[in-house]
Amino acid sequence: MKKVFVLDTNVLLHDPMAMFRFEDNDVVLPITIIEELDRFKKDTDDTGRNARYVSRTLDDLRQQGSLVHGIPLAEGGSLKVALCHRDTLMQLPAELEGDKGDNAILAVAMEYRHQYDLPVVLVSKDTNLRIKADTLGLVAEDYETDKVDIDDLYTGTIEVMTSAEAMSELFGDGHLHLDRPFYPNQTITLVDEANPTHTALAYVQGEHGKLLPLGKLPHSGVSRVQPRNREQRFAFELLLQDHISLVTLVGKAGTGKTLLAIAAGVQKVADERLYSRLLIARPIVPLGRDIGYLPGDIMEKLNPWMQPLYDNFDLIFGTQDTRGKPDHWRRGHQDMIDQGLLQIEPLTYIRGRSIPKQFLIVDEAQNLTPHEVKTILTRAGEGTKIVLTGDPEQIDNPYVDASSNGLTYVVERFKGEALAGHITLTKGERSALAERSALLL
C-alpha cells in the first residue's frame, strides 16, 4: 500500500538524496526543515555541504511546479513541502507546546494522519523524536536505506569441509576449484573431513572462484610484525595482494586492525617501493570540526588525535632512542616523514584531492557516514590502495550507529567486488587485560 513519509531534517543531513529513496510513496518535508537547513548551510563540514545540496535540489524542483501541491517523482510518488498550521500545533500536549522544530514536524505528521487515508510514517534519526511520535500514536521509523544488519555483517572468511586429497591438490597444483559459490577474495579455512584437526588456509582469487594457497610472509614478519592468529594472517594476505584495491578491517579494540594495516603499508612503501607514499588519515570526531583552537602548527595540533598511530609506529620500528644503535637503525615514523614516504593528516582536508599511487589508511572509519566514505573512496587515483579500519561498536559520531556507519556500509556493498577484500577480526591480541576488558565492559 502506498504510504506518506514525513521526513526529519537529520535524515536529509545524513543522506541528501533521501527524498528520492522512497520508491512510489509520497514524501513530505515540513516547512520547518527549510529553516533548519538554513542554519546548517554555512557549516564547512559534510553537514553543511548536505544542507546546501538539499536546498539547491529543492530550488531546482520548484521550477517544475508548486512544492506545496507536490512535485511528481520519477518512481511515481510525489514530493511536498508542508506548512505547519498553528491550530494543529496547539493540539499537541502541553509538554510539547512551543516553536521547537521537532514539535512542528510532529504536528505536520499528525495533520496528514487526520486528513489522508494513506498510512503516515515519520522518518527520523533522532531517537527522542521517534519516542515522542510513538507516544502520540504516530508510526515512527529510523532511516534504514543505508543500514546494515550488524549481526549478519559479512565476515570475509568461511570454513569449508573437504577431503585430504583436495587439500593436497591445493598445495601440489597451486590451486583448487570447489563446486560452490564464494565471494571474490574471500578467505577460506579448509578442514579435513576425516581429521578436523588438519586444516589449510586459502583465499578466493578475484571473481573466478579459484582457491589459491596463502602467500609466504617474510621470515622476520611484515615490518617486523608477525600475525598471531588465523584472522590476522588472512588480513595480511589481503593487505599485501596488490590487485586488491580496497581492504576493510573490522574488529573490536586490540585485535590489531591498525597495526596490521600500518605494517603492510610500511612494507609496500618503504621496502618494496610499490607506492609513492603511505598516507594515514583519521577523522577528527566529529568529522570536519576545526582544530585551530589547539596551539602550535598543524602537526602539533594533530598530535593528540594521532598519538594512537604513533604508538603503532613505535611498536613496528622499536625504540626511537638511537643511542648505542648502529647508524642504520630506523628511528620511527619521523624518518619516513622526512623522506616524504609518510604523511599523517586529518580527513578534514581530504575533500577535493586526487590521490594517485599511494597506500591510504583511514583509521576509525566507523565514525564516517556512507556519504563521507564515498567521498574518500572517490579520491583514489590510479594505483592507490585504500584500507578502512574500525570498530562499529565504538562510535563517537552522533549521526551514525553500528548499522548505519560508512565502514559497515562499504563492507556489505563491496563484498561481491573483485577489487575488494574484507576480514572481521575477533580475537584480541593487545594484552590479556585488553581482551578481557573488551569482552566484559
N, C-alpha and C positions, 0 to 999 in steps of 0.2 A: 504494500500500500504506500502511496505517495505520502511524504511527510514534510513538515515545515521545520527547518533547523534555524534556531536563533543563536547567533554566534557571539561570543565574548571577545573583547579586544585582544586578550592574550593569545587566542587561537591564531589570529592574523599576524601577531608579532612573532609567533613561533613558526608559522608557515604562511607566507604572504599569498600563496596560491590556494589557501584553504577554501575560499569561497567557491572555487570551481571543482571541488573534490567530493561533492555530494550527489553525483550522478543526476537523475531526473527529478530530484526533490527541489523544493523551494528553499532558498536561503534568505534569511532576514538579518540585516545589520541594524541594530538600534542606533538612533542618531547620536547617542552619547559616545559611541565608538569613534565617530569623527572627531569629537572634542579630545578624546584620549589620544588618538593618533597624532593630533596636533601638538600635544605635549611631548611626544617622543620624537618628532620628526627632526629635531636639531641634534639629537644624540649622534655621536660619531661611531658607535659600535653597530653590530648587526641589528639590534633592536631598532635603532634609528633608521637604518637603511630599509628594513622591512616596512616600517611605518611610512616612509616616503614612497616605497613601491606600491603599497596598498592605496595610498592617496592618488597617485598617478593613474593606477588602474581604474579606480572609481571615476576619476575625471574623464578618462577615455570612454568608459561605458556610458557616462552621462550624455555623450554626443549621440548615442543610439536611441535615446528616449528618456522617459521620466524614471528616475530611480525610485520615486515614491510609488508609482504604479507598477514597476517591475520591468527589468530588462531580461528578455529571453536568453537562456544559456544554451550552449551547443548540445548538451546532453538531454535537453528537454525541460529542465526546470526553469526557475526564474530567480533573479537577484533583486531584492528590495532594500531600501533604506527606510526604516520605520520611525515615525515620530512617537515620542512618549507623552501621552496625554495626561494632563495633571489629575483629572478625575480618577484615572486608573492608578496613578502613583499614590493618591490619597487612600486607596483601598488596601494598601499594604498594611501589615500590622504596625502598631505604634513604634515598635523597636526598630523597624526598617524605614521609618519616615526620614525625609531629608533629600538632599540633592546628590547623594553619592551615585557614581556611575553604575555600580553593581545593582543598586535598587532600581534604577531606570531600566536596566536590562531585564530584571525580573518582571517589571511592570509590562514591558513590551511582550514578553513571553506569555504572561497571564492574559493580556488582551487578545493575542492571537488564539489562545486556547478557547476563549469565550466566543470568538467571532467565526472561527472556522471549524469545519467538520473533520479536517485532517489532524492526525496526531502532531503535536508540537513538542520538539525536543530542544532543550537548552544545552549548548555545547560550550564547555569552559574547561580550561586547565587549572582554574582556581578551585581547590578542594572546598573551601568555605562557601563559595558561591553555589557549588553543587549541593552542599548540605542545606543551605537556605532554600534553594529551589525545591529540593525534596520535601522540606518542611511545609512549603506552600502547595504541595500536591503536583508540582511540575516534574516532568521526566527530564532528568539531567544526566549528561554523559561527558566523559573526557574525550578529547580529540584523539582518536586512535588510528588515523590513517597511516601514520608512520610508526606505529607501535609494534614492538616485537614481544612475543611471549618469552620472557626471560628464562622460564623453566624449561622451554624447549629450544633454547638457543643452540644453533649448530656448533658442535664442539671441534670439528675439524679432524677428528680421529675416530676409528672404529676397530673393534676386534672381529676377526673372521676365522672361523674354524675351517681347517683344511687338512690335507694329508702331508705326511713327511716327504712324499715324493714331490709334491708341489713346492714345498719349501726348498728342496734340493734343486729343483728346476730354477727357482728364483736366483739362487746364487751360482748355479752351474752355467745357465744360459745368460744370466744378467738381466732377465726379465721374466714376467709371469703374467698370463692372462686368465682371469677368473670370469666365469659367465654370470656376472651380476653387476648391477649398476653402481658406480661410485661418482662422487663429486670430483672435479678436477683438483689435483694437488692434495687430495685427502690423504692423511697418513693412516697406515694400516698396521695393526699388530696381528700377525698370522699365528694361530695357535694349532698345534698338532692335535688332531682328534684323538689319536691313540695315546698321546703323552702330553697332557695340558701344560706341563712344566717346560716343554720345548716350544719356544716362540721365535719369531723372526720379525724384524721391522722393515717396512717398505713404505713407499708412497706412490700415489697415482700420477703418472706422467701426463700433465695437462689434461686435455679433454679426450684423450684417446683411450683411457681406461686401462692402459698397460701398467702393471706394477713393476717398480724398479727398487732394488735394494738401496738403503741409505748410503750416501757418500761417506768416505772416510774423513774424519776430522784430524787436524794436525795433532801430533803426539803430545805437544805441550798445551793443547786446547785451543780454543778460538780466543785470541788475545789473552791467553793465559787463563781463560775461563773454561772449566770442564762441566758438561751437563751432569746434573746429579740425579736425574730421573728420566723416565722414558719421554714424558711430555716436553721436557727441556731439550732432549735430543731431537725430537720432531721439530721443535721451534727453530733450532739451529739449521736443520735441513732446509726449511722454508726460507730462512733469512739468508742463507748462503747460496741458494739457487738463483742465478742471475736472470732467468727467464720469468721469474715471479716478480711482478712489479709492485704488488700490494700485499703486505702481510699484516694481519691483525692478531694481536696477542691479548687475550682477556684472562684475568685471574685475580684472585684476592691478594692482599698485601703480603709480600715476602715470597711470592712464587718465582721471582726472577725476571719478570717481563722486561723491565727497563734495562737491567744488566745484560741480558741476552742480546737485546737489540743494539745496545751500545758496543758490546764486544764484537758483534758481527759487523757493525758499521766501521769500527776501527780497523778490523782486518781488511775489509773491502777497500777502504780509503787509504790507510797508511801503509799497509803491507802489499796488497795486490794492486793498488792504484787503478782500480776499475771505475772509481767515481772521483770526481774532482774535489769533492768536499763532503764532510759529514755535517749536516745541518740538523740541529736539535731544537725543537720548539715546544713550548709549554704554554697552555692558556693561563693568563693571569686572571684568576676567577674573581668576579665574572668576566668573561672574555671581553677585551676591549676597554676595560677600566684604565683610566690614566694612572701611570705610576710616577708622575712627576713630583708627587709630594715627598718621595724618598730623596735623601741627599746624595750628591755625587753625580758622576757621569752615568751613561747607560748601563755599563757593566756593574757598577756599584749599586745601582737601583735594582738590577736583576738578581744580585747575589742571594737575597732571602728566598726568592722564588725558585732559583735554580740550584740551590745547595744540594737537593737530592740527586741531581745529575752529577755534580762534582764528587759526591760520595762514591758513585759508581765508577768514575774515572780513577779515583784513588785506589779502589779495590783492583781495578784492571792493571794499573801501572805500578802499584806498590807505593811506598812512601815517597813523598816529594822532597824529602831531605836527602840531598845528594852527597853529603859529607862522607868520605870514605868509600864512595862508589866509583866505578870506572867512569870515564868521561862520556861513554855512550849510554849510560843509564838514563832512561827516559823519565822525565820529571812530572809527567801527567798531562792533563788537558791543556795547560798553558803552552807547552811546546807545540802542540798541534794547532792552537790558535795562532801562535807566532808564525808558523809555517803556512798559514792560510788553508789548512786542512780541516779545521773545525770552526763552526760558528754556532753559537747558542743565543737564541733570541725569543722574545715572547711572540705569540701568534698575532698579537695586535697589529704587527707590521707586515704580515704575510700577504694581505689582500692586494691584488693588482700586480704581484710579482710573477715572473716566469722562472721556473727553477729547473734548468737542464742538467743532466748527468750528475746528480747529487744523491746521496743516501740520506733521506729525510726521515727523522724520527719525530713523531708527535706524541709526547707523553701526556698522561692524564686525559686522554681523548674522550673519556666518558663524560666530561664536563662540557662537551660541544653538542650543539643541536645538529640534526641531519643537514640543515642548510649550511651550517658553518663547516661541517666536514666536506660537503660538496665543494665549497669554496676552496678548501685546501687541496683536495684531490685534483681539481681543475687547474691548479698551479703547476702541476708536474709537466716538465718539458721532456724532450727526447732523452732516453737513457736514465731517467730518475727512478729510484725505488723508494716507496713510502711505507713506513712501518707505523701503525697506530697501536698504542698500548694503553691499557686502563682497566680499572675495576668498577663495573657497573653498580656495585654495592656501596661505593664511596663517592657520592656525587655531591658537589658543593654548589652547583649551578641551580638556582631555584626554579628554572624554567624547564628542566628535564628530569626524568627519573630513570630507573633501571631499564624500563621498557621503551622509552622514547628518546634516549640519547643517541648521538651520532655514531658512536662506536658500535653498539649492538645493531643499529640500522644498517651499517655498512657490512657487518658480518653476514647478515641474512641476505642482503641484496647481492653480494658478490660471491656467495658460496658456489654458484654454478659457473663462475668465470674462470677461464684457463689462466689468466694472468694474476690470479689472487689465491692466497692461501691463508688458513686460519688455524690457530691452536688455542684451546682453553686450558690454562694451567691451573691445577687444583692442589698440588702438594706444595706447602710452604717449605722453603729451604733457607730462609734467613737465619733462623735460630729456633731452638725448641720453644723458647718463650714467645717469640713472634707467632709461631704456628699455633700454639695453644690460645694465644690472645685473639687471633683471627677467628678461631672456632668458637670460643666461649663468650666473647664480649660483643 
